[in-house]
Amino acid sequence: MGFSLQSGLKKITMTNPFKDKSWFKLLSNKYILVLVFFTAWMLFLDNYSYFDHRFLDKQIDELEDNKTYYQEEIKKDKRHIKELKNSEHVEKYAREKYYMKKDSEDIYIIEFEGDSAIKTK
């Protein structure tokens, strides 16, 4: 009594329905897969990714703006220091900023309603 197992089995073949599609052929190409992986790695995962570079470029722009601002402030301060080397300008500066006076003078500070730095309600 002999019987075989293969005689009762049907051979089932599975075919990929997308195999003939052009987009499937393109995406299953090994070069395209490597290119997609490399692009994703460089954009998101690498230490020097595109997004990190954008962040660093923004920081560089802000620092360059700060640099120009502080260079202008240094120029203003140098001019101010140069002016204060003259004794007449020192006296004018002391009178205007610190309300200093000579012994024989009186100072009157006049403030208008809208000019006060400290506003009370």
N, CA, C and O atoms as a printed pandas DataFrame, in Angstrom:
     atom_number atom_name residue_name chain_id  residue_number  x_coord  y_coord  z_coord
0              1         N          MET        A               1    0.821   -1.159    0.000
1              2        CA          MET        A               1    0.000    0.000    0.000
2              3         C          MET        A               1    0.868    1.226    0.000
3              4         O          MET        A               1    1.370    1.675    1.031
4              5         N          GLY        A               2    1.005    1.675   -1.021
5              6        CA          GLY        A               2    1.808    2.877   -1.103
6              7         C          GLY        A               2    1.031    4.015   -1.704
7              8         O          GLY        A               2    0.339    3.877   -2.713
8              9         N          PHE        A               3    1.164    5.092   -1.079
9             10        CA          PHE        A               3    0.579    6.298   -1.650
10            11         C          PHE        A               3    1.581    7.437   -1.448
11            12         O          PHE        A               3    2.415    7.399   -0.544
12            13         N          SER        A               4    1.483    8.401   -2.271
13            14        CA          SER        A               4    2.442    9.511   -2.167
14            15         C          SER        A               4    1.715   10.764   -1.721
15            16         O          SER        A               4    0.539   10.978   -2.016
16            17         N          LEU        A               5    2.446   11.564   -1.015
17            18        CA          LEU        A               5    1.869   12.810   -0.502
18            19         C          LEU        A               5    1.696   13.856   -1.586
19            20         O          LEU        A               5    0.801   14.698   -1.518
20            21         N          GLN        A               6    2.532   13.797   -2.553
21            22        CA          GLN        A               6    2.494   14.837   -3.571
22            23         C          GLN        A               6    1.365   14.647   -4.561
23            24         O          GLN        A               6    1.008   15.581   -5.280
24            25         N          SER        A               7    0.835   13.532   -4.607
25            26        CA          SER        A               7   -0.210   13.319   -5.597
26            27         C          SER        A               7   -1.479   14.074   -5.246
27            28         O          SER        A               7   -2.228   14.468   -6.139
28            29         N          GLY        A               8   -1.735   14.283   -3.953
29            30        CA          GLY        A               8   -2.953   14.965   -3.555
30            31         C          GLY        A               8   -2.782   16.465   -3.372
31            32         O          GLY        A               8   -3.777   17.166   -3.190
32            33         N          LEU        A               9   -1.563   16.985   -3.413
33            34        CA          LEU        A               9   -1.321   18.412   -3.204
34            35         C          LEU        A               9   -1.316   19.167   -4.524
35            36         O          LEU        A               9   -0.813   18.704   -5.547
36            37         N          LYS        A              10   -1.895   20.335   -4.445
37            38        CA          LYS        A              10   -1.857   21.197   -5.614
38            39         C          LYS        A              10   -0.741   22.203   -5.419
39            40         O          LYS        A              10   -0.501   22.678   -4.309
40            41         N          LYS        A              11   -0.093   22.506   -6.457
41            42        CA          LYS        A              11    0.976   23.477   -6.384
42            43         C          LYS        A              11    0.371   24.881   -6.463
43            44         O          LYS        A              11   -0.271   25.260   -7.442
44            45         N          ILE        A              12    0.607   25.627   -5.389
45            46        CA          ILE        A              12    0.076   26.989   -5.343
46            47         C          ILE        A              12    1.236   27.940   -5.588
47            48         O          ILE        A              12    2.246   27.897   -4.885
48            49         N          THR        A              13    1.093   28.750   -6.534
49            50        CA          THR        A              13    2.127   29.749   -6.809
50            51         C          THR        A              13    1.560   31.127   -6.510
51            52         O          THR        A              13    0.447   31.473   -6.906
52            53         N          MET        A              14    2.361   31.892   -5.802
53            54        CA          MET        A              14    1.941   33.258   -5.485
54            55         C          MET        A              14    2.717   34.203   -6.368
55            56         O          MET        A              14    3.944   34.142   -6.439
56            57         N          THR        A              15    2.026   35.041   -7.013
57            58        CA          THR        A              15    2.686   36.035   -7.853
58            59         C          THR        A              15    2.407   37.407   -7.259
59            60         O          THR        A              15    1.340   37.663   -6.701
60            61         N          ASN        A              16    3.372   38.257   -7.390
61            62        CA          ASN        A              16    3.232   39.624   -6.897
62            63         C          ASN        A              16    2.430   40.419   -7.917
63            64         O          ASN        A              16    2.827   40.519   -9.078
64            65         N          PRO        A              17    1.306   40.982   -7.493
65            66        CA          PRO        A              17    0.480   41.714   -8.467
66            67         C          PRO        A              17    1.128   43.031   -8.907
67            68         O          PRO        A              17    0.738   43.608   -9.922
68            69         N          PHE        A              18    2.116   43.502   -8.143
69            70        CA          PHE        A              18    2.740   44.788   -8.478
70            71         C          PHE        A              18    4.026   44.625   -9.274
71            72         O          PHE        A              18    4.685   45.609   -9.610
72            73         N          LYS        A              19    4.376   43.396   -9.570
73            74        CA          LYS        A              19    5.659   43.114  -10.187
74            75         C          LYS        A              19    5.832   43.799  -11.544
75            76         O          LYS        A              19    6.946   44.173  -11.912
76            77         N          ASP        A              20    4.790   43.957  -12.251
77            78        CA          ASP        A              20    4.876   44.544  -13.595
78            79         C          ASP        A              20    4.649   46.055  -13.598
79            80         O          ASP        A              20    4.737   46.696  -14.645
80            81         N          LYS        A              21    4.368   46.601  -12.469
81            82        CA          LYS        A              21    4.134   48.050  -12.396
82            83         C          LYS        A              21    5.467   48.796  -12.467
83            84         O          LYS        A              21    6.481   48.316  -11.961
84            85         N          SER        A              22    5.458   49.970  -13.097
85            86        CA          SER        A              22    6.710   50.718  -13.279
86            87         C          SER        A              22    7.201   51.311  -11.959
87            88         O          SER        A              22    8.409   51.354  -11.723
88            89         N          TRP        A              23    6.306   51.763  -11.107
89            90        CA          TRP        A              23    6.736   52.352   -9.838
90            91         C          TRP        A              23    7.347   51.302   -8.914
91            92         O          TRP        A              23    8.250   51.607   -8.136
92            93         N          PHE        A              24    6.851   50.056   -9.001
93            94        CA          PHE        A              24    7.423   48.971   -8.188
94            95         C          PHE        A              24    8.833   48.628   -8.656
95            96         O          PHE        A              24    9.724   48.374   -7.845
96            97         N          LYS        A              25    9.021   48.624   -9.961
97            98        CA          LYS        A              25   10.357   48.357  -10.492
98            99         C          LYS        A              25   11.335   49.448  -10.065
99           100         O          LYS        A              25   12.491   49.171   -9.745
100          101         N          LEU        A              26   10.862   50.679  -10.063
101          102        CA          LEU        A              26   11.717   51.790   -9.669
102          103         C          LEU        A              26   12.077   51.708   -8.194
103          104         O          LEU        A              26   13.242   51.882   -7.836
104          105         N          LEU        A              27   11.098   51.445   -7.330
105          106        CA          LEU        A              27   11.355   51.390   -5.891
106          107         C          LEU        A              27   12.106   50.140   -5.454
107          108         O          LEU        A              27   12.748   50.137   -4.404
108          109         N          SER        A              28   12.031   49.093   -6.242
109          110        CA          SER        A              28   12.756   47.870   -5.874
110          111         C          SER        A              28   14.179   47.860   -6.429
111          112         O          SER        A              28   14.927   46.912   -6.190
112          113         N          ASN        A              29   14.553   48.877   -7.149
113          114        CA          ASN        A              29   15.917   48.996   -7.653
114          115         C          ASN        A              29   16.858   49.244   -6.472
115          116         O          ASN        A              29   16.604   50.115   -5.641
116          117         N          LYS        A              30   17.932   48.483   -6.406
117          118        CA          LYS        A              30   18.832   48.573   -5.257
118          119         C          LYS        A              30   19.530   49.929   -5.194
119          120         O          LYS        A              30   19.825   50.407   -4.099
120          121         N          TYR        A              31   19.796   50.546   -6.308
121          122        CA          TYR        A              31   20.451   51.856   -6.308
122          123         C          TYR        A              31   19.516   52.947   -5.769
123          124         O          TYR        A              31   19.932   53.853   -5.048
124          125         N          ILE        A              32   18.268   52.825   -6.140
125          126        CA          ILE        A              32   17.271   53.784   -5.634
126          127         C          ILE        A              32   17.089   53.601   -4.129
127          128         O          ILE        A              32   16.991   54.587   -3.398
128          129         N          LEU        A              33   17.043   52.369   -3.663
129          130        CA          LEU        A              33   16.903   52.111   -2.232
130          131         C          LEU        A              33   18.082   52.690   -1.451
131          132         O          LEU        A              33   17.895   53.292   -0.394
132          133         N          VAL        A              34   19.289   52.509   -1.970
133          134        CA          VAL        A              34   20.475   53.065   -1.306
134          135         C          VAL        A              34   20.425   54.575   -1.311
135          136         O          VAL        A              34   20.764   55.207   -0.311
136          137         N          LEU        A              35   20.010   55.165   -2.414
137          138        CA          LEU        A              35   19.905   56.626   -2.514
138          139         C          LEU        A              35   18.882   57.175   -1.525
139          140         O          LEU        A              35   19.141   58.186   -0.873
140          141         N          VAL        A              36   17.735   56.532   -1.402
141          142        CA          VAL        A              36   16.706   56.973   -0.453
142          143         C          VAL        A              36   17.214   56.848    0.977
143          144         O          VAL        A              36   17.010   57.752    1.787
144          145         N          PHE        A              37   17.864   55.752    1.290
145          146        CA          PHE        A              37   18.419   55.557    2.629
146          147         C          PHE        A              37   19.477   56.620    2.936
147          148         O          PHE        A              37   19.473   57.204    4.020
148          149         N          PHE        A              38   20.365   56.867    2.003
149          150        CA          PHE        A              38   21.422   57.863    2.199
150          151         C          PHE        A              38   20.835   59.260    2.387
151          152         O          PHE        A              38   21.287   60.010    3.253
152          153         N          THR        A              39   19.841   59.612    1.590
153          154        CA          THR        A              39   19.203   60.927    1.709
154          155         C          THR        A              39   18.523   61.084    3.059
155          156         O          THR        A              39   18.661   62.121    3.708
156          157         N          ALA        A              40   17.796   60.068    3.483
157          158        CA          ALA        A              40   17.132   60.136    4.793
158          159         C          ALA        A              40   18.167   60.231    5.906
159          160         O          ALA        A              40   17.970   60.965    6.875
160          161         N          TRP        A              41   19.253   59.504    5.777
161          162        CA          TRP        A              41   20.306   59.543    6.798
162          163         C          TRP        A              41   20.905   60.947    6.884
163          164         O          TRP        A              41   21.088   61.480    7.978
164          165         N          MET        A              42   21.206   61.535    5.746
165          166        CA          MET        A              42   21.853   62.853    5.741
166          167         C          MET        A              42   20.900   63.957    6.200
167          168         O          MET        A              42   21.337   64.931    6.812
168          169         N          LEU        A              43   19.625   63.818    5.917
169          170        CA          LEU        A              43   18.670   64.857    6.316
170          171         C          LEU        A              43   18.327   64.794    7.796
171          172         O          LEU        A              43   18.204   65.834    8.443
172          173         N          PHE        A              44   18.174   63.612    8.334
173          174        CA          PHE        A              44   17.617   63.495    9.679
174          175         C          PHE        A              44   18.572   62.935   10.730
175          176         O          PHE        A              44   18.555   63.405   11.868
176          177         N          LEU        A              45   19.384   61.969   10.400
177          178        CA          LEU        A              45   20.088   61.196   11.416
178          179         C          LEU        A              45   21.553   61.568   11.624
179          180         O          LEU        A              45   22.097   61.314   12.699
180          181         N          ASP        A              46   22.188   62.148   10.653
181          182        CA          ASP        A              46   23.616   62.420   10.730
182          183         C          ASP        A              46   23.911   63.553   11.713
183          184         O          ASP        A              46   23.056   64.400   11.968
184          185         N          ASN        A              47   25.125   63.562   12.262
185          186        CA          ASN        A              47   25.532   64.643   13.170
186          187         C          ASN        A              47   25.570   65.994   12.462
187          188         O          ASN        A              47   25.390   67.033   13.096
188          189         N          TYR        A              48   25.797   65.981   11.181
189          190        CA          TYR        A              48   25.850   67.211   10.401
190          191         C          TYR        A              48   24.659   67.255    9.444
191          192         O          TYR        A              48   24.824   67.543    8.258
192          193         N          SER        A              49   23.494   66.978    9.942
193          194        CA          SER        A              49   22.308   66.904    9.100
194          195         C          SER        A              49   21.916   68.285    8.587
195          196         O          SER        A              49   22.390   69.314    9.069
196          197         N          TYR        A              50   21.055   68.267    7.615
197          198        CA          TYR        A              50   20.585   69.505    6.991
198          199         C          TYR        A              50   19.915   70.413    8.009
199          200         O          TYR        A              50   20.124   71.626    7.985
200          201         N          PHE        A              51   19.121   69.851    8.894
201          202        CA          PHE        A              51   18.396   70.648    9.872
202          203         C          PHE        A              51   19.346   71.252   10.909
203          204         O          PHE        A              51   19.142   72.379   11.359
204          205         N          ASP        A              52   20.378   70.502   11.282
205          206        CA          ASP        A              52   21.391   71.066   12.179
206          207         C          ASP        A              52   22.118   72.219   11.520
207          208         O          ASP        A              52   22.413   73.225   12.164
208          209         N          HIS        A              53   22.406   72.076   10.240
209          210        CA          HIS        A              53   23.071   73.166    9.517
210          211         C          HIS        A              53   22.188   74.403    9.442
211          212         O          HIS        A              53   22.681   75.522    9.587
212          213         N          ARG        A              54   20.901   74.220    9.219
213          214        CA          ARG        A              54   19.993   75.377    9.182
214          215         C          ARG        A              54   19.974   76.082   10.527
215          216         O          ARG        A              54   20.001   77.312   10.579
216          217         N          PHE        A              55   19.928   75.320   11.618
217          218        CA          PHE        A              55   19.935   75.893   12.955
218          219         C          PHE        A              55   21.232   76.651   13.208
219          220         O          PHE        A              55   21.217   77.763   13.735
220          221         N          LEU        A              56   22.350   76.046   12.831
221          222        CA          LEU        A              56   23.640   76.694   13.035
222          223         C          LEU        A              56   23.793   77.940   12.159
223          224         O          LEU        A              56   24.390   78.927   12.589
224          225         N          ASP        A              57   23.260   77.902   10.945
225          226        CA          ASP        A              57   23.314   79.082   10.078
226          227         C          ASP        A              57   22.512   80.237   10.663
227          228         O          ASP        A              57   22.930   81.391   10.573
228          229         N          LYS        A              58   21.366   79.935   11.261
229          230        CA          LYS        A              58   20.577   80.988   11.912
230          231         C          LYS        A              58   21.342   81.593   13.090
231          232         O          LYS        A              58   21.322   82.807   13.297
232          233         N          GLN        A              59   22.010   80.742   13.851
233          234        CA          GLN        A              59   22.800   81.245   14.970
234          235         C          GLN        A              59   23.951   82.115   14.475
235          236         O          GLN        A              59   24.255   83.142   15.082
236          237         N          ILE        A              60   24.589   81.720   13.388
237          238        CA          ILE        A              60   25.681   82.508   12.827
238          239         C          ILE        A              60   25.168   83.867   12.371
239          240         O          ILE        A              60   25.821   84.884   12.602
240          241         N          ASP        A              61   24.002   83.894   11.726
241          242        CA          ASP        A              61   23.427   85.171   11.289
242          243         C          ASP        A              61   23.133   86.081   12.478
243          244         O          ASP        A              61   23.413   87.279   12.428
244          245         N          GLU        A              62   22.573   85.519   13.544
245          246        CA          GLU        A              62   22.285   86.319   14.740
246          247         C          GLU        A              62   23.575   86.860   15.358
247          248         O          GLU        A              62   23.629   88.016   15.778
248          249         N          LEU        A              63   24.607   86.026   15.412
249          250        CA          LEU        A              63   25.875   86.466   15.980
250          251         C          LEU        A              63   26.541   87.546   15.122
251          252         O          LEU        A              63   27.170   88.463   15.651
252          253         N          GLU        A              64   26.404   87.436   13.815
253          254        CA          GLU        A              64   26.954   88.478   12.944
254          255         C          GLU        A              64   26.203   89.787   13.123
255          256         O          GLU        A              64   26.805   90.861   13.101
256          257         N          ASP        A              65   24.881   89.701   13.301
257          258        CA          ASP        A              65   24.103   90.909   13.582
258          259         C          ASP        A              65   24.530   91.536   14.905
259          260         O          ASP        A              65   24.669   92.754   15.008
260          261         N          ASN        A              66   24.737   90.693   15.916
261          262        CA          ASN        A              66   25.210   91.201   17.207
262          263         C          ASN        A              66   26.587   91.834   17.071
263          264         O          ASN        A              66   26.873   92.851   17.703
264          265         N          LYS        A              67   27.426   91.241   16.261
265          266        CA          LYS        A              67   28.773   91.768   16.061
266          267         C          LYS        A              67   28.719   93.180   15.469
267          268         O          LYS        A              67   29.413   94.081   15.941
268          269         N          THR        A              68   27.897   93.369   14.438
269          270        CA          THR        A              68   27.809   94.704   13.830
270          271         C          THR        A              68   27.222   95.703   14.819
271          272         O          THR        A              68   27.662   96.851   14.876
272          273         N          TYR        A              69   26.225   95.272   15.603
273          274        CA          TYR        A              69   25.627   96.163   16.588
274          275         C          TYR        A              69   26.675   96.614   17.612
275          276         O          TYR        A              69   26.791   97.802   17.911
276          277         N          TYR        A              70   27.423   95.665   18.136
277          278        CA          TYR        A              70   28.409   96.008   19.160
278          279         C          TYR        A              70   29.576   96.799   18.585
279          280         O          TYR        A              70   30.171   97.612   19.293
280          281         N          GLN        A              71   29.915   96.582   17.323
281          282        CA          GLN        A              71   30.948   97.405   16.709
282          283         C          GLN        A              71   30.492   98.860   16.596
283          284         O          GLN        A              71   31.280   99.779   16.816
284          285         N          GLU        A              72   29.223   99.065   16.255
285          286        CA          GLU        A              72   28.687  100.432   16.202
286          287         C          GLU        A              72   28.671  101.062   17.599
287          288         O          GLU        A              72   28.986  102.242   17.759
288          289         N          GLU        A              73   28.306  100.272   18.598
289          290        CA          GLU        A              73   28.304  100.788   19.972
290          291         C          GLU        A              73   29.716  101.156   20.424
291          292         O          GLU        A              73   29.902  102.147   21.130
292          293         N          ILE        A              74   30.701  100.372   20.024
293          294        CA          ILE        A              74   32.090  100.677   20.374
294          295         C          ILE        A              74   32.521  101.982   19.722
295          296         O          ILE        A              74   33.204  102.793   20.347
296          297         N          LYS        A              75   32.126  102.189   18.467
297          298        CA          LYS        A              75   32.457  103.449   17.785
298          299         C          LYS        A              75   31.825  104.635   18.507
299          300         O          LYS        A              75   32.472  105.665   18.700
300          301         N          LYS        A              76   30.558  104.490   18.906
301          302        CA          LYS        A              76   29.883  105.573   19.640
302          303         C          LYS        A              76   30.593  105.855   20.953
303          304         O          LYS        A              76   30.810  107.013   21.309
304          305         N          ASP        A              77   30.956  104.801   21.674
305          306        CA          ASP        A              77   31.628  104.979   22.963
306          307         C          ASP        A              77   32.998  105.620   22.794
307          308         O          ASP        A              77   33.404  106.440   23.618
308          309         N          LYS        A              78   33.713  105.254   21.737
309          310        CA          LYS        A              78   35.019  105.878   21.494
310          311         C          LYS        A              78   34.871  107.362   21.215
311          312         O          LYS        A              78   35.665  108.172   21.693
312          313         N          ARG        A              79   33.836  107.726   20.427
313          314        CA          ARG        A              79   33.575  109.154   20.176
314          315         C          ARG        A              79   33.220  109.867   21.473
315          316         O          ARG        A              79   33.663  110.988   21.721
316          317         N          HIS        A              80   32.429  109.213   22.284
317          318        CA          HIS        A              80   32.008  109.800   23.554
318          319         C          HIS        A              80   33.208  109.998   24.488
319          320         O          HIS        A              80   33.326  111.032   25.145
320          321         N          ILE        A              81   34.079  109.018   24.540
321          322        CA          ILE        A              81   35.288  109.123   25.377
322          323         C          ILE        A              81   36.184  110.237   24.864
323          324         O          ILE        A              81   36.765  110.985   25.650
324          325         N          LYS        A              82   36.298  110.348   23.536
325          326        CA          LYS        A              82   37.121  111.406   22.949
326          327         C          LYS        A              82   36.560  112.783   23.316
327          328         O          LYS        A              82   37.317  113.710   23.607
328          329         N          GLU        A              83   35.241  112.909   23.301
329          330        CA          GLU        A              83   34.612  114.183   23.683
330          331         C          GLU        A              83   34.842  114.485   25.162
331          332         O          GLU        A              83   35.043  115.642   25.533
332          333         N          LEU        A              84   34.816  113.463   26.004
333          334        CA          LEU        A              84   34.966  113.687   27.442
334          335         C          LEU        A              84   36.406  114.008   27.855
335          336         O          LEU        A              84   36.653  114.348   29.012
336          337         N          LYS        A              85   37.336  113.905   26.941
337          338        CA          LYS        A              85   38.698  114.314   27.258
338          339         C          LYS        A              85   38.821  115.830   27.304
339          340         O          LYS        A              85   39.764  116.363   27.889
340          341         N          ASN        A              86   37.885  116.513   26.698
341          342        CA          ASN        A              86   37.833  117.977   26.740
342          343         C          ASN        A              86   37.095  118.384   28.015
343          344         O          ASN        A              86   36.005  117.879   28.286
344          345         N          SER        A              87   37.680  119.295   28.801
345          346        CA          SER        A              87   37.094  119.666   30.094
346          347         C          SER        A              87   35.741  120.365   29.948
347          348         O          SER        A              87   34.890  120.237   30.827
348          349         N          GLU        A              88   35.530  121.092   28.867
349          350        CA          GLU        A              88   34.226  121.747   28.656
350          351         C          GLU        A              88   33.129  120.707   28.453
351          352         O          GLU        A              88   32.016  120.867   28.953
352          353         N          HIS        A              89   33.440  119.662   27.733
353          354        CA          HIS        A              89   32.449  118.608   27.501
354          355         C          HIS        A              89   32.180  117.814   28.779
355          356         O          HIS        A              89   31.059  117.357   29.001
356          357         N          VAL        A              90   33.195  117.649   29.609
357          358        CA          VAL        A              90   32.997  116.950   30.887
358          359         C          VAL        A              90   32.027  117.749   31.749
359          360         O          VAL        A              90   31.123  117.184   32.365
360          361         N          GLU        A              91   32.219  119.065   31.792
361          362        CA          GLU        A              91   31.334  119.910   32.586
362          363         C          GLU        A              91   29.905  119.859   32.039
363          364         O          GLU        A              91   28.949  119.748   32.807
364          365         N          LYS        A              92   29.762  119.940   30.718
365          366        CA          LYS        A              92   28.431  119.885   30.093
366          367         C          LYS        A              92   27.755  118.542   30.393
367          368         O          LYS        A              92   26.569  118.498   30.719
368          369         N          TYR        A              93   28.517  117.450   30.281
369          370        CA          TYR        A              93   27.976  116.119   30.535
370          371         C          TYR        A              93   27.539  115.985   31.997
371          372         O          TYR        A              93   26.470  115.444   32.279
372          373         N          ALA        A              94   28.366  116.475   32.925
373          374        CA          ALA        A              94   28.037  116.386   34.350
374          375         C          ALA        A              94   26.802  117.210   34.671
375          376         O          ALA        A              94   25.980  116.785   35.482
376          377         N          ARG        A              95   26.649  118.365   34.062
377          378        CA          ARG        A              95   25.466  119.205   34.302
378          379         C          ARG        A              95   24.206  118.548   33.755
379          380         O          ARG        A              95   23.162  118.573   34.406
380          381         N          GLU        A              96   24.295  117.957   32.555
381          382        CA          GLU        A              96   23.104  117.379   31.924
382          383         C          GLU        A              96   22.695  116.047   32.545
383          384         O          GLU        A              96   21.508  115.813   32.776
384          385         N          LYS        A              97   23.639  115.194   32.809
385          386        CA          LYS        A              97   23.303  113.850   33.275
386          387         C          LYS        A              97   23.147  113.749   34.789
387          388         O          LYS        A              97   22.255  113.056   35.278
388          389         N          TYR        A              98   24.006  114.435   35.527
389          390        CA          TYR        A              98   24.028  114.260   36.979
390          391         C          TYR        A              98   23.565  115.502   37.736
391          392         O          TYR        A              98   23.649  115.548   38.963
392          393         N          TYR        A              99   23.079  116.500   37.015
393          394        CA          TYR        A              99   22.546  117.741   37.614
394          395         C          TYR        A              99   23.548  118.385   38.564
395          396         O          TYR        A              99   23.162  118.899   39.614
396          397         N          MET        A             100   24.795  118.364   38.217
397          398        CA          MET        A             100   25.822  119.001   39.042
398          399         C          MET        A             100   25.809  120.500   38.775
399          400         O          MET        A             100   25.379  120.950   37.713
400          401         N          LYS        A             101   26.283  121.263   39.749
401          402        CA          LYS        A             101   26.263  122.721   39.623
402          403         C          LYS        A             101   27.473  123.297   40.335
403          404         O          LYS        A             101   28.147  122.647   41.134
404          405         N          LYS        A             102   27.702  124.540   39.999
405          406        CA          LYS        A             102   28.735  125.273   40.726
406          407         C          LYS        A             102   28.120  125.764   42.034
407          408         O          LYS        A             102   26.899  125.772   42.186
408          409         N          ASP        A             103   28.969  126.174   42.977
409          410        CA          ASP        A             103   28.469  126.607   44.283
410          411         C          ASP        A             103   27.562  127.830   44.184
411          412         O          ASP        A             103   26.642  127.976   44.989
412          413         N          SER        A             104   27.798  128.694   43.231
413          414        CA          SER        A             104   27.023  129.926   43.143
414          415         C          SER        A             104   25.780  129.785   42.266
415          416         O          SER        A             104   25.131  130.789   41.972
416          417         N          GLU        A             105   25.431  128.578   41.844
417          418        CA          GLU        A             105   24.300  128.368   40.945
418          419         C          GLU        A             105   23.172  127.610   41.636
419          420         O          GLU        A             105   23.378  126.871   42.599
420          421         N          ASP        A             106   21.994  127.820   41.111
421          422        CA          ASP        A             106   20.822  127.043   41.518
422          423         C          ASP        A             106   20.295  126.308   40.290
423          424         O          ASP        A             106   20.315  126.841   39.180
424          425         N          ILE        A             107   19.821  125.074   40.500
425          426        CA          ILE        A             107   19.286  124.284   39.397
426          427         C          ILE        A             107   17.799  124.067   39.627
427          428         O          ILE        A             107   17.364  123.691   40.715
428          429         N          TYR        A             108   17.042  124.312   38.582
429          430        CA          TYR        A             108   15.608  124.073   38.617
430          431         C          TYR        A             108   15.289  123.020   37.557
431          432         O          TYR        A             108   15.589  123.211   36.378
432          433         N          ILE        A             109   14.688  121.926   37.972
433          434        CA          ILE        A             109   14.301  120.867   37.040
434          435         C          ILE        A             109   12.823  121.021   36.762
435          436         O          ILE        A             109   11.987  120.963   37.664
436          437         N          ILE        A             110   12.527  121.216   35.498
437          438        CA          ILE        A             110   11.133  121.429   35.089
438          439         C          ILE        A             110   10.703  120.191   34.308
439          440         O          ILE        A             110   11.295  119.835   33.289
440          441         N          GLU        A             111    9.660  119.552   34.814
441          442        CA          GLU        A             111    9.103  118.390   34.125
442          443         C          GLU        A             111    7.679  118.704   33.728
443          444         O          GLU        A             111    6.903  119.245   34.516
444          445         N          PHE        A             112    7.349  118.367   32.522
445          446        CA          PHE        A             112    5.985  118.518   32.044
446          447         C          PHE        A             112    5.239  117.220   32.296
447          448         O          PHE        A             112    5.859  116.191   32.565
448          449         N          GLU        A             113    3.936  117.252   32.213
449          450        CA          GLU        A             113    3.124  116.081   32.561
450          451         C          GLU        A             113    3.472  114.843   31.726
451          452         O          GLU        A             113    3.579  113.752   32.285
452          453         N          GLY        A             114    3.645  114.972   30.446
453          454        CA          GLY        A             114    3.898  113.827   29.570
454          455         C          GLY        A             114    5.355  113.420   29.523
455          456         O          GLY        A             114    5.664  112.369   28.961
456          457         N          ASP        A             115    6.281  114.209   30.093
457          458        CA          ASP        A             115    7.700  113.933   29.977
458          459         C          ASP        A             115    8.265  113.103   31.117
459          460         O          ASP        A             115    9.409  112.656   31.035
460          461         N          SER        A             116    7.515  112.890   32.152
461          462        CA          SER        A             116    8.034  112.191   33.327
462          463         C          SER        A             116    8.371  110.752   32.986
463          464         O          SER        A             116    7.589  110.071   32.322
464          465         N          ALA        A             117    9.533  110.281   33.437
465          466        CA          ALA        A             117    9.952  108.905   33.179
466          467         C          ALA        A             117    9.165  107.922   34.029
467          468         O          ALA        A             117    8.868  106.810   33.596
468          469         N          ILE        A             118    8.828  108.344   35.252
469          470        CA          ILE        A             118    8.061  107.500   36.157
470          471         C          ILE        A             118    6.634  108.018   36.175
471          472         O          ILE        A             118    6.382  109.157   36.569
472          473         N          LYS        A             119    5.719  107.190   35.753
473          474        CA          LYS        A             119    4.314  107.590   35.703
474          475         C          LYS        A             119    3.570  106.918   36.837
475          476         O          LYS        A             119    3.689  105.710   37.045
476          477         N          THR        A             120    2.810  107.698   37.561
477          478        CA          THR        A             120    2.007  107.150   38.657
478          479         C          THR        A             120    0.548  107.290   38.283
479          480         O          THR        A             120    0.155  108.225   37.587
480          481         N          LYS        A             121   -0.233  106.366   38.746
481          482        CA          LYS        A             121   -1.672  106.421   38.451
482          483         C          LYS        A             121   -2.440  106.673   39.725
483          484         O          LYS        A             121   -3.668  106.756   39.699
